[in-house]
């Protein structure tokens, strides 16, 4: 730069043409702005995975995304808690941790006239539309990772060993909001990777002609697809999804299945600073997102992929066994279960008294177990 300035000084003595040349030389002497190398999809996935498993990103440290979404349980709670404990001792979320697997295929929320239902949106209540938005919420939720603000999360990432990889992809984290979005973007990349969405169940291989279903599993599949008797596939589609052309075992709609209140939910006993209603708390689901009592008690229809690994079930974790879930759908209206947590909007037409036999219930469970990824 010093030699460059000397050359410019000499040129200035020469006249207007040389002065013009000097300007060009000075411009050439300026340091070029640092532009991050073009990121690859693999780099984002690698960064997102490291963030996903980093237990230093909570306040206090000790909880990562994987604490509530572990790969061993199809990215749900590793310990099969009804609701997951937060980073702060004594605090719990109010809902069962849904699976991250196949969430990448959930569309943004819209109203379907054909289905007479809202469709899509993340979380049980559809309150955000994208994986990036979803990934940001647990960081700042006081009942989950409990960071005070986005700046706290960003500062922890900049101090992490993988920050160099972050910089290769996104550049220096100088703007907090931009960096927080980048962190969520990397998480979304990992959550959209084949590792999280493998489609490697026995059912997938059966469709490819690489696996054979047992007679009970085949009976369960036939019954599952019977829209008159079991009605399972009415919401848990066995046809390719409209958006992704993948079989996802959900139509992304919302319904009130009449699920009983989970009296063992530890959320009812946390500080009144976080739950003023205590044991009287009622989760209104989608209705709360829409601020519409007509949808109180409605929750998103989840994918059934890996369902055998993801107990407990429903938004509040009220059932621990897949057999109990199938029996509930079959016999709910017969008075063998407690009343619905929110009764006014319960679906009384599509389930509750299906007249299925014990053997048919068992066949459905057998089929559902073929949806577990990692089949050899």
N, C-alpha and C positions, 0 to 999 in steps of 0.2 A: 504493500500500500504506500510506503514511503517513496519508493522508486517511481511509482505511478504518479504521485503528486509532483515529484521533481520534473518529470516529463511534461506534465500539464503546465507547470510554471514556465518552462522554456517555450512551449507552444503559444502561450498567451502573449509572448513578446512579438509574435509573428504577424498578427492581423486577424481579420474576421474569420477567414476560412480555417485558419489554424485554431481559432477559438472554438469553432464548431467541432473540430476534431477533438479538442480538449474535453469538451462535454461528453463526447462519445467515449473517450478514454476513461473519464471519471466514472461514467456509468458502468463501464466494464470492470472498474476496480472495486465497485461495491460488492459486499458479500451477498451471495445468492441466498434467498430465504430457504430455511430447511423445510423440505417437503417429505412427509413420511413415505416410506416405500409402499408400493401398492400392496395392500393386504390380500392374502389368499384366504379362501374359505377355511382351509385347514388350520391356519394360524388363529382365526377367530374362534374356531371350535376348541382348540387347545387352550387358549386363554380363558374362554368361558368355562371350561371344565375345571381349571385351577381355581377360578373364582367360586364356582359351585361348591367345591369341597373345602374352601378356606374357612376355618373356624375362628379366625381372627376378625372377621367382618361383622361380628355382633357386639353388643354393648350390654354387659361385659363379654369379653371374648369367650368362645366355647361352643357357639352354635353356627353352623353353616347351612346353606340351602339343603345339603344332603342330610342334615339332621332330621328333617321332616320328609325328605324325598330321597330315600336311599335306593340305590340300584338293586339291592338284594330283594326288595319288596316292590319291584316295579315302580320305583321312585315315589313310594309313599312312606309313611312312618315306619322306621325299621323295627320298632318295638310294638307295633300294632296298637298304639294308644288310641283311645276314642277321639281325643283331641290332643295335639302335641304340646308339650311344655315349651315355654318361651325361654329366652336367654336369661331373664330375670327369675330367680327362684320364687316359686309360688304363683306365677302367672301362666295362664294357658290361653290358647286361642279358643274361639267358640265353635269351630267346625272341624270335622275330620279332614286331614290333609289329603287332597285329591292327587291322583297320579299325574306326574309331569309327562309321562309317556303318551305320545299321540296328541298332546295338547296343541302341537304345531298346526294341526288340521282344523282346529276350531275357528270358524269364521267370525268376523265382527258381528255384533248383534244387529238384527233387523227383525221386522215383523213379517211373518209368513201368513198370507191370507189362506193359502192352501192348507197349512197345518193349524190355522187358528191359534198360533203360538208365536212367541218370540223365539228366535233361533240365534245361537252363538253367544259369544262373550266369554271372558275368562272368569275363573272362580265359580263357586256353586251358584252365585247370584248374578253373574254376567256383568260385573260392575266396571270392567275395563275390556278393551277390544283386542289387544295385541300381546304377544309374549313379552315384548319389551316393557310395556306398561305393567304387566303382571309381575315381571322380575323385580321391579323397583319397590313394590308394595311391602314385602316382608322386611326389607332392610329398615324401614321407618315405622313399622307397626310396633307399638310398645308391648304387645302381647307376643311378639315373635322375636325379631333380632334387635329391636329396641334402640336403634341408633337415633340420636337426637335430630339429625338432619342429613342431607345429602353430602355436605362438606365432611362430616365425620366418616362416611363410607369412602369417599374419594381419598381422604388422607391415609386411610388404611391400605387402600390399593396402591397408592404411590409409594408406600413403605414396603410393599410386598416384593418377594424375590421375582415375581413374574411381571413387575412393572416395565422392565425393558421390552418384554414382548408387547405389552400394552402400547408403548411408545412406537414400536415398529409399525403397529397397525393404525393407531389414532393420533400419534404425535404427543407432545407434552400435555399433561392434564392441567391446563392453565385456567380454564373456565369450569367452575364446579358443575353447573347444570349440564353442560355439554359432556363433561367427563362421566357424570352419573348416567346419562343416556348411553354413553359408550359402554359402560360396565354392563348395563342391562342388555345392550345389543350383543355383546359377547356371550352373555348367559343365554340369550335367545338362540344364538348360533349353535351352542352346545345342545340345547334342548330340542333343536331341529335336526340333530345329527342322527345317523343310523344307529349309533350306540344307544340312544334313548328311544328310537322308533324303529326297531329292527324287523318287524313282521316275520318272526321266526318261530311261530307256534306250530303245533301239530296240525291245526286246522289250515294254516297257510300251506304247509307241505302236502296236506291232503288235497287241496285245490290244485296243486302242481303235479299231482300224481306220484308224489314221493313218500307218502305215508298212508296207512290204512286205518280207518276208524274202526273201533270195536263195534259189535252189534248194539251194545247199550249206547255208545257215543252216537252212532248213526240214528238210533231211535230218538235220542235227545235232540239231535240236529233237526230231524223231521218235525218233531213236536215244537221246537223253538221257532220254526218257520211257519207254523200253523197259525194264521192270523184270526182263526175262529176260536180255537181252543186255548192255547197258551197266550197268544197275542204278544209274545216276547219281541218278535221282529217288527212289530208295529212302531216301536221306538228305537229298538236296538237293531238297526238295519243290517241285513246280511247281503245287501246289494251295494255296489260301489257308491261311495259318497259323491254327491253332485259336484262338489268343488274340487276334491282331490282325486276322485276316481279310485279311492282306496276303500276297502271294507273296514269300517271303523266301529261297528256295533253300537252306533248312536246316531240319532238324527239331530243332535245338538239342541233339542227343544227343552221346554221346562214343564214340570208337572208336579202336582201334589199327590203323592202316593199314599197319603194317610199314615206316614211314619210316626210311631209313638215318640214321645219325649224320652230322651235318655237321662234317667234320673241319676246316673253315675257320672255325668259330665262334670268334670272339676271346674269348668268355667262358672258354674253356679255358685261356687264357694270363694271365688277370688274377691279381692278388695272392691268395695262399692265405688271406688274411684274409676273402675273399669267396667263394672256391671252393677248398676244401681238397683236393678230389679231382683238380683240374687236368683233364687230357685224359681221365681215367677217369670223369669226371662222367656220370651217366645221368639224364636228365630223366624222372621217373616220372609227371608230369602229374596227372590226376584222382586216381590212387591215392595221391599225396602229400596231396591235400586231404582225402580220406576216410580216410587211414591204413589203406588196404586194398590189399594186394598183388595182389588179383584184378583191380584196375583200374589197375595200373601200366602206363604206356605209352599210356593212353587220353587223347585230347585232344578238345576240342569240335569238332563239325562246323561250320565257318564258313559264313557266307553266301557265295554265289558272285556276288553283285551286285558289279560293278566289278572282277571277278577279273582282267581283262586289265591293270588298272592297278597291281595290288597285289603284284607280284613283289618278293622271292622268296617261295616258297610253303612251307606247312606250318609247324609251331610253331618249327622251327629254321632255316627259310630254306634248306633243302638244295637246292631246285631253283629255278633262275632263270628258266626258260622254261615257259610254259603247255603247250607241246607235250610237254615232258618229263614234266609231271605226268600228262597224259592217257596217255602211253605207259607210265608207271609203273603206273597203275591197270590198264592192259590186260595188261602182261607181267611184273609183279613176280615171279611164281612161276617164271619161266623161267631164272633165274640170271643175268640181265643187270644186276642191281643189287646193291649191297652188302647185307649182312644188316640186319635191323631193329635199331634202337637197343635196343629191349626186345622180345625175341622171344617170350617165354612167353605173351603174351596177344594175339598178332596175329590179326586177322580173316582166316581162310584160306578162307572160303566165298563172300564177296560180291565179291571182286576178286582180281586177280593173274594171271588167265589167261582173259581175256574173248573171245579169238579175234576181235578186231576188226581190220579191214584198215587199211592206211595211209590210204586215202581216208576211212574211217570215223573214224579218229582226227582227221583234218583237219577233217571236218565238225563234230565235237564242239567243236573249238577255234573254228571259225567261229561256231557258235551261242553259245558262251560270250562271245565278243566283242560280242554284241548286248546284253549285260547292263550295259554301261558307261553311266553317267548322262551327261546333257548332249547327248544325240543331237539333231541339228538336222534 
